[in-house]
Amino acid sequence: MTVVKREPVPIYSEKCPECKSVIEYKASEVAWCHIKCPVCGTVMGAVAIHPVRYECTEPKDEKKESSDAE
């Protein structure tokens, strides 16, 4: 697979109803509209509709090439 154009990845946020931790996640980490709190293990609803921010990701190979060019 080849990436022709790279765009920032949307990041979503939910507050755990059990331990009150705030969890940030990507839509690809949601399974059947649920995520599992990494702190207490509670399964909660997760809606990937309104992102709280966007994360720019660069593959390790591209980072290395740009560092070598300097």
KEKOL-850458 format. One record per residue (C-alpha): residue in one letter; x, y, z. Coordinates in nm, 4 decimals, padded with zeros to 6 digits. Layout:
# residues N
@rest: a; x: X; y: Y; z: Z
...
# end
This chain:
# residues 70
@rest: m; x: 00.0000; y: 00.0000; z: 00.0000
@rest: t; x: 00.1270; y: 00.3485; z: -00.0821
@rest: v; x: 00.0318; y: 00.6734; z: 00.0868
@rest: v; x: -00.0189; y: 00.9390; z: -00.1796
@rest: k; x: -00.1164; y: 01.2228; z: 00.0558
@rest: r; x: -00.0808; y: 01.2147; z: 00.4358
@rest: e; x: -00.3384; y: 01.4006; z: 00.6490
@rest: p; x: -00.3552; y: 01.4541; z: 01.0275
@rest: v; x: -00.5378; y: 01.1838; z: 01.2255
@rest: p; x: -00.8436; y: 01.2952; z: 01.4298
@rest: i; x: -00.8183; y: 01.2301; z: 01.8051
@rest: y; x: -01.1340; y: 01.1886; z: 02.0155
@rest: s; x: -01.1823; y: 01.2088; z: 02.3923
@rest: e; x: -01.4094; y: 01.0456; z: 02.6521
@rest: k; x: -01.4213; y: 01.0561; z: 03.0317
@rest: c; x: -01.4381; y: 00.7200; z: 03.2064
@rest: p; x: -01.7584; y: 00.6988; z: 03.4119
@rest: e; x: -01.5872; y: 00.4761; z: 03.6715
@rest: c; x: -01.2437; y: 00.6270; z: 03.7482
@rest: k; x: -01.2978; y: 00.9690; z: 03.5824
@rest: s; x: -00.9797; y: 00.9401; z: 03.3734
@rest: v; x: -00.9873; y: 01.1254; z: 03.0421
@rest: i; x: -00.8981; y: 00.8945; z: 02.7540
@rest: e; x: -00.7944; y: 01.0081; z: 02.4060
@rest: y; x: -00.8319; y: 00.7620; z: 02.1187
@rest: k; x: -00.8410; y: 00.7236; z: 01.7409
@rest: a; x: -01.1453; y: 00.5971; z: 01.5513
@rest: s; x: -00.9448; y: 00.2865; z: 01.4595
@rest: e; x: -00.9256; y: 00.1960; z: 01.8311
@rest: v; x: -01.3059; y: 00.1834; z: 01.8709
@rest: a; x: -01.4742; y: -00.1586; z: 01.8517
@rest: w; x: -01.8517; y: -00.1752; z: 01.8187
@rest: c; x: -01.8851; y: 00.1844; z: 01.9510
@rest: h; x: -01.6936; y: 00.0961; z: 02.2701
@rest: i; x: -01.3471; y: 00.1413; z: 02.4163
@rest: k; x: -01.1952; y: -00.0048; z: 02.7320
@rest: c; x: -01.0482; y: 00.2316; z: 02.9916
@rest: p; x: -00.6742; y: 00.1534; z: 03.0163
@rest: v; x: -00.6755; y: 00.2625; z: 03.3839
@rest: c; x: -00.9628; y: 00.0654; z: 03.5396
@rest: g; x: -01.0811; y: -00.1642; z: 03.2582
@rest: t; x: -01.4365; y: -00.0280; z: 03.2362
@rest: v; x: -01.5962; y: -00.0655; z: 02.8941
@rest: m; x: -01.7586; y: 00.2605; z: 02.7850
@rest: g; x: -01.9321; y: 00.4041; z: 02.4835
@rest: a; x: -01.7105; y: 00.5855; z: 02.2366
@rest: v; x: -01.8333; y: 00.8205; z: 01.9677
@rest: a; x: -01.5870; y: 00.9129; z: 01.6952
@rest: i; x: -01.7782; y: 01.2099; z: 01.5548
@rest: h; x: -01.6277; y: 01.5327; z: 01.6937
@rest: p; x: -01.2484; y: 01.5244; z: 01.7300
@rest: v; x: -01.0862; y: 01.7268; z: 02.0079
@rest: r; x: -00.7631; y: 01.7683; z: 01.8106
@rest: y; x: -00.5669; y: 01.6349; z: 01.5147
@rest: e; x: -00.2361; y: 01.4500; z: 01.5377
@rest: c; x: 00.0212; y: 01.4707; z: 01.2621
@rest: t; x: 00.1918; y: 01.1376; z: 01.2142
@rest: e; x: 00.5040; y: 01.0722; z: 01.0163
@rest: p; x: 00.6398; y: 00.7253; z: 00.9471
@rest: k; x: 00.9744; y: 00.6470; z: 01.1098
@rest: d; x: 01.1379; y: 00.6118; z: 00.7673
@rest: e; x: 01.0318; y: 00.9632; z: 00.6627
@rest: k; x: 01.1573; y: 01.1126; z: 00.9909
@rest: k; x: 01.4938; y: 00.9437; z: 00.9423
@rest: e; x: 01.5246; y: 01.0701; z: 00.5843
@rest: s; x: 01.4459; y: 01.4293; z: 00.6859
@rest: s; x: 01.7045; y: 01.4083; z: 00.9694
@rest: d; x: 01.9669; y: 01.2768; z: 00.7283
@rest: a; x: 01.9035; y: 01.5665; z: 00.4892
@rest: e; x: 02.0022; y: 01.8276; z: 00.7518
# end
